[in-house]
């Protein structure tokens, strides 16, 4: 018997006098966790038929469920959210910070920046504290940088690196590196410190643009001035950048390309020394890259890095060599 069947059997076996509001909350949370939305609807109908009075946390949870319903193929029905909210007020419960957070979650998961902005404004009018994370979430679903900046400007008290990173992410996705740096400079001028996430966004923008000098200069700035800790994300971007450049024969001969390959190996050695499993999964890409460009010295470095961490890379290396020669 699976978990759903077991709990359903237990629920059906409860005497009527033992089933109260809290029991419904627990079971509805369980069903929501399994994404059994139709079962949730059935249970709500049963609550109404039995005139079981809900509690504030139940209504908050139901609003949160609507966000997930819309992401797994169910119709994104704003009227359902409005109905849950109205039923909450009708039952005598006032919306709290968790309620607004739940509605905001619906707006952002359904990528409706305008609706999310209205929720933030309502929270501000009600005197409910707004977190920088909430503002950053709304910024992230904005259509463009201009809209994102308008959201950020409306809540100056929430501006921090997290919010600026969200704005930079939009610029990066649109391939606007100049806009990324403009936001970076604004962030620094406001006295905020860029984080590893900030530099990951910048590096990703350069990776997508196949801009080697920009990538390397940003990497140097991050490490030397801000003690940026290169990690698997950086390593993955470096390998991807190298793979893109392999498709451009004229750039493969440039000294800059060789620099990127060496830098990728440097970061790879650090990642392997930390025994990060994701780095090990990316090993085949690294060997494929080095074998393609014929960098025997770097192959030996990567192999030694593996050996020092107690991992035998001979099979991976042999498989990649066979694939290259085929």
C-alpha positions as CSV (number, residue, x, y, z in Angstrom):
1,X,0.0,0.0,0.0
2,X,1.5,3.4,-1.0
3,X,1.5,6.5,1.2
4,X,-1.6,8.0,-0.5
5,X,-3.7,4.8,-0.1
6,X,-2.6,4.4,3.5
7,X,-3.4,8.0,4.5
8,X,-6.7,7.9,2.7
9,X,-7.7,4.7,4.5
10,X,-6.8,6.3,7.8
11,X,-8.8,9.4,6.9
12,X,-11.9,7.5,5.9
13,X,-11.7,5.5,9.2
14,X,-11.8,8.6,11.4
15,X,-15.1,9.1,13.3
16,X,-16.9,12.3,12.5
17,X,-16.3,13.8,15.9
18,X,-12.5,13.4,15.5
19,X,-12.4,15.3,12.2
20,X,-12.0,19.0,12.8
21,X,-10.3,22.0,11.1
22,X,-6.8,20.9,12.0
23,X,-7.4,17.4,10.6
24,X,-8.4,19.0,7.3
25,X,-5.3,21.3,7.3
26,X,-3.0,18.3,7.9
27,X,-4.6,16.2,5.1
28,X,-4.8,19.1,2.6
29,X,-1.1,19.8,3.2
30,X,-0.3,16.2,2.6
31,X,-2.3,16.1,-0.7
32,X,-0.8,19.4,-1.8
33,X,2.7,18.0,-1.2
34,X,1.8,15.1,-3.6
35,X,0.3,17.6,-6.1
36,X,-3.1,15.9,-5.9
37,X,-5.0,19.1,-6.6
38,X,-8.3,17.5,-7.5
39,X,-8.2,15.6,-4.2
40,X,-7.6,19.0,-2.5
41,X,-10.7,20.4,-4.3
42,X,-12.8,17.4,-3.2
43,X,-11.7,17.8,0.4
44,X,-12.5,21.5,0.4
45,X,-16.0,20.7,-1.0
46,X,-16.4,18.2,1.9
47,X,-15.4,20.9,4.4
48,X,-18.1,23.2,3.1
49,X,-20.7,20.5,3.1
50,X,-19.9,19.6,6.7
51,X,-19.6,23.3,7.6
52,X,-16.1,22.9,9.1
53,X,-14.7,26.3,9.8
54,X,-11.2,26.8,8.3
55,X,-8.3,28.5,10.0
56,X,-6.1,31.3,8.7
57,X,-3.1,29.1,8.0
58,X,-5.3,26.8,5.9
59,X,-6.3,29.7,3.6
60,X,-2.6,30.7,3.3
61,X,-1.7,27.2,2.4
62,X,-4.4,27.0,-0.2
63,X,-3.1,30.2,-1.9
64,X,0.4,28.7,-1.9
65,X,-1.0,25.5,-3.6
66,X,-2.4,27.6,-6.4
67,X,1.1,28.7,-7.4
68,X,2.1,25.1,-7.8
69,X,-1.1,24.1,-9.6
70,X,-0.4,26.6,-12.3
71,X,3.1,25.2,-12.8
72,X,2.1,21.6,-13.4
73,X,-0.5,21.9,-16.1
74,X,-3.5,23.2,-14.3
75,X,-5.2,26.4,-15.5
76,X,-3.8,29.5,-13.9
77,X,-7.1,30.7,-12.5
78,X,-6.8,34.1,-10.7
79,X,-10.4,33.8,-9.7
80,X,-9.6,30.8,-7.6
81,X,-7.0,32.9,-5.7
82,X,-9.5,35.7,-5.3
83,X,-12.1,33.3,-4.0
84,X,-9.8,31.8,-1.4
85,X,-8.9,35.3,-0.2
86,X,-12.6,36.3,-0.1
87,X,-13.5,33.1,1.9
88,X,-10.7,33.9,4.3
89,X,-12.1,37.4,5.0
90,X,-15.7,36.0,5.2
91,X,-14.5,33.5,7.8
92,X,-13.3,36.3,10.0
93,X,-9.5,36.0,9.4
94,X,-7.4,39.0,8.6
95,X,-4.6,38.6,6.0
96,X,-1.2,38.5,7.6
97,X,2.4,38.6,6.3
98,X,2.2,34.9,5.4
99,X,-1.0,35.6,3.4
100,X,0.6,38.3,1.3
101,X,3.7,36.2,0.9
102,X,1.5,33.4,-0.5
103,X,-0.2,35.7,-3.0
104,X,3.2,37.1,-4.0
105,X,4.4,33.6,-4.6
106,X,1.5,33.0,-7.0
107,X,2.2,36.2,-8.9
108,X,5.9,35.5,-9.3
109,X,5.6,31.8,-10.1
110,X,3.0,32.8,-12.7
111,X,5.4,35.5,-13.9
112,X,3.0,38.4,-13.5
113,X,5.1,41.3,-12.4
114,X,2.3,43.8,-12.5
115,X,0.2,41.7,-10.1
116,X,3.2,41.2,-7.9
117,X,3.8,44.9,-7.8
118,X,0.3,45.5,-6.7
119,X,0.7,43.0,-3.8
120,X,3.9,44.7,-2.7
121,X,2.2,48.1,-2.8
122,X,-0.7,46.8,-0.7
123,X,1.7,45.3,1.8
124,X,3.5,48.7,2.1
125,X,0.1,50.5,2.6
126,X,-0.8,48.0,5.3
127,X,2.4,48.6,7.1
128,X,3.6,45.0,6.5
129,X,7.4,44.7,6.3
130,X,8.7,43.9,2.8
131,X,11.9,41.9,2.5
132,X,14.6,42.6,0.0
133,X,14.1,39.0,-1.2
134,X,10.5,39.7,-2.0
135,X,11.5,42.7,-4.1
136,X,14.2,40.7,-5.8
137,X,11.7,38.0,-6.7
138,X,9.4,40.6,-8.4
139,X,12.4,42.2,-10.1
140,X,13.3,38.8,-11.5
141,X,10.0,38.3,-13.3
142,X,10.0,41.8,-14.8
143,X,9.9,41.9,-18.6
144,X,12.9,44.1,-19.1
145,X,15.6,46.1,-17.2
146,X,13.5,49.3,-17.3
147,X,10.6,47.6,-15.6
148,X,12.9,45.9,-13.1
149,X,14.5,49.3,-12.1
150,X,11.0,50.8,-11.6
151,X,10.2,48.0,-9.2
152,X,13.5,48.5,-7.3
153,X,13.1,52.3,-7.2
154,X,9.6,51.9,-5.6
155,X,11.2,50.3,-2.5
156,X,14.5,52.1,-1.9
157,X,14.6,50.8,1.7
158,X,14.9,47.2,0.4
159,X,17.8,47.9,-2.1
160,X,20.8,45.6,-1.5
161,X,23.1,43.4,-3.5
162,X,20.3,40.7,-3.9
163,X,18.0,43.2,-5.6
164,X,20.8,44.5,-7.8
165,X,21.8,41.0,-8.8
166,X,18.2,40.3,-9.9
167,X,18.4,43.4,-12.2
168,X,21.7,42.3,-13.6
169,X,20.3,38.8,-14.3
170,X,17.8,40.4,-16.7
171,X,20.5,42.3,-18.5
172,X,22.6,39.2,-18.7
173,X,19.7,37.2,-20.2
174,X,19.2,39.9,-22.8
175,X,22.9,39.9,-23.7
176,X,23.3,43.5,-22.5
177,X,26.8,43.5,-20.9
178,X,27.0,47.3,-20.7
179,X,23.7,47.4,-18.7
180,X,25.2,44.7,-16.4
181,X,28.2,46.9,-15.6
182,X,26.0,50.0,-15.2
183,X,24.0,48.2,-12.5
184,X,27.3,46.9,-11.0
185,X,28.6,50.4,-10.7
186,X,25.4,51.6,-9.2
187,X,25.6,48.8,-6.6
188,X,29.1,49.7,-5.7
189,X,28.4,53.4,-5.5
190,X,25.5,52.8,-3.1
191,X,28.0,51.1,-0.8
192,X,26.9,47.5,-1.4
193,X,29.4,44.7,-1.8
194,X,29.2,42.5,-4.9
195,X,28.9,38.8,-4.1
196,X,30.0,35.6,-5.9
197,X,26.5,35.6,-7.4
198,X,27.2,39.1,-8.9
199,X,30.3,37.9,-10.6
200,X,28.7,34.7,-11.8
201,X,26.1,36.8,-13.6
202,X,28.8,39.0,-15.3
203,X,30.8,35.9,-16.3
204,X,27.8,34.2,-17.7
205,X,27.1,37.3,-19.8
206,X,30.6,37.2,-21.3
207,X,30.3,33.4,-21.8
208,X,27.1,33.8,-23.8
209,X,28.8,36.5,-25.9
210,X,31.9,34.4,-26.4
211,X,33.9,37.5,-25.2
212,X,37.2,36.0,-24.0
213,X,39.0,39.2,-23.0
214,X,35.9,40.4,-21.1
215,X,35.6,37.1,-19.3
216,X,39.2,37.0,-18.3
217,X,39.3,40.6,-17.2
218,X,36.2,40.2,-15.1
219,X,37.6,37.0,-13.6
220,X,40.8,38.9,-12.7
221,X,38.9,41.8,-11.1
222,X,36.7,39.4,-9.1
223,X,39.6,37.4,-7.7
224,X,42.1,40.2,-7.1
225,X,39.8,42.9,-5.7
226,X,36.9,41.0,-4.3
227,X,38.4,37.6,-3.4
228,X,35.9,35.8,-5.7
229,X,35.9,32.1,-4.9
230,X,35.7,30.3,-8.2
231,X,33.6,27.2,-8.0
232,X,31.9,24.6,-10.1
233,X,29.7,27.2,-11.7
234,X,32.7,29.1,-12.9
235,X,34.3,25.9,-14.1
236,X,31.2,24.9,-16.0
237,X,31.1,28.3,-17.7
238,X,34.8,28.0,-18.6
239,X,34.4,24.6,-20.1
240,X,31.3,25.7,-22.0
241,X,33.1,28.8,-23.3
242,X,36.0,26.6,-24.5
243,X,33.6,24.3,-26.2
244,X,32.0,27.2,-28.0
245,X,35.4,28.4,-29.2
246,X,36.3,25.0,-30.6
247,X,33.6,25.6,-33.1
248,X,35.5,28.7,-34.3
249,X,38.7,27.5,-36.0
250,X,40.1,31.0,-36.3
251,X,39.9,31.7,-32.6
252,X,41.3,28.4,-31.4
253,X,44.8,29.5,-32.4
254,X,44.6,32.7,-30.3
255,X,46.7,33.0,-27.1
256,X,43.6,34.0,-25.3
257,X,42.0,30.7,-25.9
258,X,45.0,28.9,-24.5
259,X,44.7,31.1,-21.4
260,X,41.1,30.1,-20.9
261,X,41.9,26.4,-21.2
262,X,44.6,26.8,-18.6
263,X,42.3,28.7,-16.3
264,X,39.6,26.0,-16.7
265,X,42.2,23.4,-15.6
266,X,43.2,25.6,-12.6
267,X,39.6,25.8,-11.5
268,X,39.0,22.2,-12.2
269,X,41.9,21.2,-10.0
270,X,40.5,23.2,-7.1
271,X,37.0,21.7,-7.6
272,X,38.3,18.1,-7.6
273,X,40.4,18.8,-4.5
274,X,37.2,19.7,-2.8
275,X,35.7,16.4,-3.9
276,X,32.6,18.0,-5.5
277,X,30.6,15.4,-7.3
278,X,29.3,17.7,-9.9
279,X,32.9,18.5,-11.0
280,X,33.5,14.8,-11.4
281,X,30.5,14.5,-13.6
282,X,31.9,17.3,-15.8
283,X,35.3,15.5,-16.1
284,X,34.4,13.9,-19.4
285,X,33.8,17.3,-20.9
286,X,37.2,18.5,-19.7
287,X,39.1,15.5,-21.1
288,X,37.2,15.8,-24.4
289,X,38.2,19.4,-24.6
290,X,41.9,18.8,-23.8
291,X,42.1,15.8,-26.2
292,X,40.6,17.8,-29.0
293,X,43.2,20.6,-28.6
294,X,46.0,18.2,-27.9
295,X,47.0,19.7,-24.6
296,X,48.9,16.7,-23.2
297,X,50.4,18.7,-20.3
298,X,47.0,19.8,-19.0
299,X,45.6,16.2,-19.4
300,X,48.4,15.1,-17.1
301,X,47.5,17.8,-14.6
302,X,43.8,16.8,-14.5
303,X,44.7,13.2,-14.2
304,X,47.0,13.9,-11.2
305,X,44.3,16.0,-9.6
306,X,42.0,13.0,-9.9
307,X,44.6,10.7,-8.5
308,X,45.3,12.9,-5.5
309,X,41.6,12.8,-4.6
310,X,41.5,9.0,-4.8
311,X,39.6,8.8,-8.1
312,X,40.7,6.6,-11.0
313,X,40.1,8.6,-14.2
314,X,41.6,6.1,-16.6
315,X,38.3,4.8,-17.8
316,X,36.9,8.3,-18.5
317,X,40.1,9.3,-20.3
318,X,40.1,6.1,-22.4
319,X,36.4,6.5,-23.3
320,X,37.0,10.1,-24.4
321,X,40.1,9.2,-26.4
322,X,38.2,6.5,-28.2
323,X,35.4,8.9,-29.0
324,X,37.9,11.5,-30.4
325,X,39.7,8.9,-32.6
326,X,36.5,7.3,-33.9
